[in-house]
Amino acid sequence: MSRNSHALFPTCPALLGLLLLAPLPAQSAWQLASPATSPAARHGLAMVTDTTRDRVVLFGGEDAQGLIADTWEWDGQNWLPITTASAPPATHLHAMAFDAARQRTVLFGGVGNPGTWEYDGANWLLRQPSV
């Protein structure tokens, strides 16, 4: 993924499989990407840009069958399903942020998730916030 663009994953089933790359202000137009693989349509998901690994990380959401607990990464050309030894429970309406100082994606809250999780690009770990 270029550091000169932003990623938008449409959650509407009619746009399933599409990825829109938004230009930064200096650029002039959106670009449509049609990756070979992509996450299933969903809503209530969270995405964040991992600036250390130059990836967009997507987790969870909800579809017609219920809550989802999957991790996907956009590498600039394709969505890659990520398998980890542990992962947050299926959740939606959660928040994610990238902690650049610690080089971790942080996931917090959501329906179905009582905890705080960190993803280092290889595995999710449940963290206990300090009081």
LINTA-V919770 format. One record per helix or strand of 3 or more residues. SS is the DSSP state (H for helix, E for strand). FROM is the first residue (numbers start at 1). TO is the last residue. If there is no record, write none. Layout:
# LINTA-V919770
ss=SS from=FROM to=TO
ss=SS from=FROM to=TO
This chain:
# LINTA-V919770
ss=E from=5 to=8
ss=H from=13 to=15
ss=E from=19 to=23
ss=E from=31 to=33
ss=E from=46 to=50
ss=E from=55 to=63
ss=E from=66 to=74
ss=E from=79 to=82
ss=E from=95 to=99
ss=E from=104 to=108
ss=E from=116 to=119
ss=E from=124 to=127
